[in-house]
Amino acid sequence: MALHIGYVTRETAVSLKRNLLMTLAGILTVAVSLFLFGGVLLLSRMVDHGTARWKNGVELEIFLCSKSTAEPDSPKPACRAEASEGQIAAVRTELEQSPDVRRFRFFSKEDAFNEAKRIFAGDPELLSNIDPEGLPVSFRVAPKKAELTEKVAAHFNSRFNDGIDTVLTAKEQVRRLLAGIRWIRGLFFAIAGVLLASSLFLIVNTIRLATFARRREIQVMKLVGATNWFIRVPFMCEGLIQGAIGAGLAFGGVYALRVILSDLVDRSKNLFSAFYVTGGDAIAIGVLIVAVGATVGAMGSAIGLRRFLDA
Amino acid sequence: MIRLEKVSKSYRTSTRPALDQVTVDVGKGEFVFLIGPSGSGKSTFLRLLLREDVPSKGKVYVSNFDITRMSRRRVPRLRQTIGCVFQDFRLLPNRTAYENVAFALEVIGKPRSVVKQQVPQILDLVGLTKKAGNLPNELSGGEQQRVSIARAFANRPLILLADEPTGNLDPANSAGIMRLLDRINRTGTTVVMCTHDYGIVDLMRRRVVELNRGVLIRDEAQGAYATGPVPVVQENQA
């Protein structure tokens, strides 16, 4: 059964025009729900970036002396030289034997550079200025309990003679913020899910109204010997276009949101500097949104038609 | 071409079967009138041929299709070999006369060039070349019916089913429609026509199959419809 492109485009265009109001309603619902959906995705990407190092209960990070932190002639207490293999091994042994440490992970210069590459993927200029050899090696430590964080941190901090530079802990504010964001993220996902489902229903309903008005026409088509697909494809294209347009609008919204968020993050310098979204993130989310929108549209149409075709 | 073997059809809503042990055999190129009062089973007869329904009992063969055993997916194929004309025309309301005829060809996947070439020919055959661009509601009943016949005939079906095609038309238009059907029949197309219009049946002198309350009470080869009781003649026993 050959389906002609001309036939399908003609049918689709006519039907979209004839049900303009319902078409717009469908497009807008898809747009709103996908915008929320995309916004939530964007937010969670930010949170992921910002909290990558604090995953899996890691509460503190011990940085050893590196080439760039070593100040051999400094009068103040400071690293005198890059931490030696022996000093690294000593810290490792100490962590292994500490009763307060649940687990830890060693981060080599190479690991650190790879992470930097990931974080600054959108900023090749900055990246080219990083010297992998100047990066410090570090240990990411998860204490047995969160309350032990300060104790472990104090134990290791600033032991320059043992080749240890500084200890970084997850700040209390950041932790609380993360908990809050996670909660909001869950809530948004739920809302977006409900809206997405409702837009599916709306499209189903739009198509069903369109088909109800045309059910005699569909009957005639079937009498003349049209296959179900022959009847279905124009309707599915209609839904697909609605979904894709809605998704396009949503993507515009998400992109604007990214610009605004990036701007906010830039202005708040320190605290949120790790919370960022790259253009690549936004594009990936956009592609996902359009795919979801188009699928929802086409599926909605197929579902809306089912009742009339199965007769 | 069409064969019904002891076909019965009961609907759940009725205790009396719509068709009761009906056996009819229609050969290729025949013209058959199917007559009988309302509720006699004429519509059910046609619905079975189009496989809008399946018989409760018995066998129905149309062209090379075994209606009782065919899968749903093959139904469009069957319908593409049958042309249909109805009392209420059943044209697609948002399409012009030309588009309505073209649709039947698009459905079977004919390329555009073929459609462009054939539709004017068919419209010419039914005498509607000048009305090609009109929508159905801009046409008279007779014209609409001619469009519907053009559509039914567009893909050169083996069989043409007509369900009271003259039911809504005045005598002059009816005569025109009958001339068209006759012409189509002469091209070798099998025509089955349901009708109440006994005048037409008398005039055409073709085979008459009469149903009453779902039972076949007459099957006459040479038409010659006359009022009054006529003995049942069953011919063409397959």
Interface residues (C-beta under 8 A of the other chain):
Chain A: M1 A2 L3 H4 G6 Y7 V14 R216 E217 Q219 V220 M221 K222 L223 V224 G225 A226 T227 N228 F230
Chain B: L50 P76 R77 L78 R79 Q80 T81 I82 C84 R90 L91 L92 P93 N94 F103 A104 E106 V107 I108 G109 P111 R112 R151 N155
